[in-house]
Amino acid sequence: MMKLHKKLIVQIGATLLLMILVAAVWGASIIQIYYRMITTEADRLANTQRYHNLALDELSATGTELISIRAERYKLYYWFHSRCWDIDEGCESQSRPWKDLLIYWRNN
């Protein structure tokens, strides 16, 4: 009876460890795929246009306006990276997907 109990505890522990490992390795990619699936092309195009308009506005902005523009661009940058879409560069999310997702979640 005691052997069976220990075996069950080991099996449950191994299963939980495996689930944590799978979530750590593939969880972020699954979340990014899900975000891409639920995001419309119209939203993507609108945010791309907004991002580039903000980049142009940033060139002539100063003071609090500049800070505001950069904050909005920052949010949009991570909006794209949470979906592993490029904006201004290659997708660095491949090497740090959890970091990009956590920053996106914290700012939205």
CYANA upper distance limits for C-alpha pairs under 8 A (distance plus 0.5 A):
  1 MET  CA      5 HIS  CA      6.92
  2 MET  CA      6 LYS  CA      6.80
  3 LYS  CA      7 LYS  CA      6.62
  4 LEU  CA      8 LEU  CA      6.67
  5 HIS  CA      9 ILE  CA      6.82
  6 LYS  CA     10 VAL  CA      6.73
  7 LYS  CA     11 GLN  CA      6.68
  8 LEU  CA     12 ILE  CA      6.63
  9 ILE  CA     13 GLY  CA      6.56
 10 VAL  CA     14 ALA  CA      6.52
 11 GLN  CA     15 THR  CA      6.57
 12 ILE  CA     16 LEU  CA      6.66
 13 GLY  CA     17 LEU  CA      6.62
 14 ALA  CA     18 LEU  CA      6.60
 15 THR  CA     19 MET  CA      6.66
 16 LEU  CA     20 ILE  CA      6.69
 17 LEU  CA     21 LEU  CA      6.65
 18 LEU  CA     22 VAL  CA      6.62
 19 MET  CA     23 ALA  CA      6.62
 20 ILE  CA     24 ALA  CA      6.58
 21 LEU  CA     25 VAL  CA      6.66
 22 VAL  CA     26 TRP  CA      6.28
 22 VAL  CA     27 GLY  CA      7.40
 23 ALA  CA     27 GLY  CA      4.80
 23 ALA  CA     28 ALA  CA      8.11
 24 ALA  CA     28 ALA  CA      7.89
 26 TRP  CA     30 ILE  CA      6.73
 27 GLY  CA     31 ILE  CA      6.75
 28 ALA  CA     32 GLN  CA      6.65
 28 ALA  CA     97 PRO  CA      6.34
 28 ALA  CA     98 TRP  CA      6.30
 28 ALA  CA    101 LEU  CA      7.98
 29 SER  CA     33 ILE  CA      6.64
 29 SER  CA     97 PRO  CA      7.72
 30 ILE  CA     34 TYR  CA      6.67
 31 ILE  CA     35 TYR  CA      6.70
 32 GLN  CA     36 ARG  CA      6.73
 32 GLN  CA     82 SER  CA      6.31
 32 GLN  CA     83 ARG  CA      5.03
 32 GLN  CA     84 CYS  CA      6.84
 33 ILE  CA     37 MET  CA      6.69
 33 ILE  CA     83 ARG  CA      7.19
 34 TYR  CA     38 ILE  CA      6.89
 35 TYR  CA     39 THR  CA      6.63
 35 TYR  CA     82 SER  CA      7.92
 35 TYR  CA     83 ARG  CA      6.15
 36 ARG  CA     83 ARG  CA      5.95
 39 THR  CA     43 ASP  CA      7.01
 39 THR  CA     44 ARG  CA      7.53
 40 THR  CA     44 ARG  CA      6.91
 41 GLU  CA     45 LEU  CA      6.61
 42 ALA  CA     46 ALA  CA      6.53
 43 ASP  CA     47 ASN  CA      6.55
 44 ARG  CA     48 THR  CA      6.59
 45 LEU  CA     49 GLN  CA      6.64
 46 ALA  CA     50 ARG  CA      6.57
 47 ASN  CA     51 TYR  CA      6.44
 47 ASN  CA     76 LEU  CA      7.53
 48 THR  CA     52 HIS  CA      6.83
 48 THR  CA     87 ILE  CA      8.02
 49 GLN  CA     53 ASN  CA      6.57
 50 ARG  CA     54 LEU  CA      6.60
 51 TYR  CA     55 ALA  CA      6.79
 51 TYR  CA     73 ARG  CA      6.41
 51 TYR  CA     76 LEU  CA      7.04
 51 TYR  CA     77 TYR  CA      8.32
 52 HIS  CA     56 LEU  CA      6.86
 53 ASN  CA     57 ASP  CA      6.67
 54 LEU  CA     58 GLU  CA      6.44
 54 LEU  CA     69 ILE  CA      6.72
 54 LEU  CA     70 ARG  CA      8.42
 54 LEU  CA     72 GLU  CA      8.47
 54 LEU  CA     73 ARG  CA      7.10
 55 ALA  CA     59 LEU  CA      7.36
 55 ALA  CA     73 ARG  CA      8.05
 56 LEU  CA     60 SER  CA      8.12
 57 ASP  CA     61 ALA  CA      6.74
 57 ASP  CA     69 ILE  CA      8.10
 58 GLU  CA     62 THR  CA      8.49
 58 GLU  CA     66 LEU  CA      6.53
 58 GLU  CA     69 ILE  CA      6.87
 58 GLU  CA     70 ARG  CA      7.80
 61 ALA  CA     65 GLU  CA      6.47
 61 ALA  CA     66 LEU  CA      5.41
 62 THR  CA     66 LEU  CA      5.34
 62 THR  CA     67 ILE  CA      8.36
 63 GLY  CA     67 ILE  CA      7.07
 64 THR  CA     68 SER  CA      6.60
 65 GLU  CA     69 ILE  CA      6.67
 66 LEU  CA     70 ARG  CA      6.64
 67 ILE  CA     71 ALA  CA      6.64
 68 SER  CA     72 GLU  CA      6.84
 69 ILE  CA     73 ARG  CA      6.69
 70 ARG  CA     74 TYR  CA      6.47
 71 ALA  CA     75 LYS  CA      6.87
 72 GLU  CA     76 LEU  CA      6.80
 73 ARG  CA     77 TYR  CA      6.44
 74 TYR  CA     78 TYR  CA      6.96
 75 LYS  CA     79 TRP  CA      6.60
 75 LYS  CA    104 TYR  CA      7.48
 75 LYS  CA    107 ASN  CA      7.14
 75 LYS  CA    108 ASN  CA      8.19
 76 LEU  CA     80 PHE  CA      6.79
 77 TYR  CA     81 HIS  CA      6.80
 77 TYR  CA     87 ILE  CA      7.27
 78 TYR  CA     82 SER  CA      6.24
 78 TYR  CA    100 ASP  CA      6.82
 78 TYR  CA    101 LEU  CA      8.03
 78 TYR  CA    103 ILE  CA      7.51
 78 TYR  CA    104 TYR  CA      5.74
 79 TRP  CA     83 ARG  CA      7.41
 79 TRP  CA    104 TYR  CA      6.75
 80 PHE  CA     84 CYS  CA      6.72
 80 PHE  CA     85 TRP  CA      5.59
 80 PHE  CA     86 ASP  CA      7.12
 80 PHE  CA     87 ILE  CA      7.21
 81 HIS  CA     85 TRP  CA      6.08
 81 HIS  CA     86 ASP  CA      7.48
 81 HIS  CA     91 CYS  CA      7.54
 81 HIS  CA     92 GLU  CA      8.40
 81 HIS  CA     93 SER  CA      6.64
 81 HIS  CA    100 ASP  CA      6.74
 81 HIS  CA    101 LEU  CA      8.06
 82 SER  CA     93 SER  CA      8.25
 82 SER  CA     97 PRO  CA      8.04
 82 SER  CA    100 ASP  CA      6.50
 82 SER  CA    101 LEU  CA      5.66
 82 SER  CA    104 TYR  CA      7.02
 84 CYS  CA     91 CYS  CA      6.54
 84 CYS  CA     93 SER  CA      6.37
 84 CYS  CA     94 GLN  CA      8.03
 85 TRP  CA     91 CYS  CA      6.85
 86 ASP  CA     90 GLY  CA      6.09
 86 ASP  CA     91 CYS  CA      5.74
 87 ILE  CA     91 CYS  CA      8.47
 92 GLU  CA     96 ARG  CA      7.22
 92 GLU  CA     97 PRO  CA      8.45
 93 SER  CA     97 PRO  CA      4.98
 93 SER  CA    100 ASP  CA      6.97
 96 ARG  CA    100 ASP  CA      7.01
 97 PRO  CA    101 LEU  CA      6.70
 98 TRP  CA    102 LEU  CA      6.53
 99 LYS  CA    103 ILE  CA      6.70
100 ASP  CA    104 TYR  CA      6.65
101 LEU  CA    105 TRP  CA      6.60
102 LEU  CA    106 ARG  CA      6.53
103 ILE  CA    107 ASN  CA      6.76
104 TYR  CA    108 ASN  CA      6.71
